[in-house]
């Protein structure tokens, strides 16, 4: 899906007020959360690279603390949205181009 902020998916299917925006930046995928019930959070939080999300999760695991809500960040969905948005003429039904952002 797309709107004026970019391409997004619903990370919590039962809550359509929360959207996870994704974008490609060089060889990275970045995420940014938007909550229509808390729109100022969009301005308070910037884009987060997937590698930073993974690093934070690992740090939290090592420290045995609760970490970032990783279930909100779906790398596979993000890659698929980016591929469909930026390469819409590719035939994605046969798996062509799998593994690339």
Helices and strands as residue ranges (DSSP letters): E 2-3, E 6-9, E 18-25, E 28-35, G 36-38, H 40-44, E 48-49, H 50-62, G 70-72, H 75-86, G 92-94
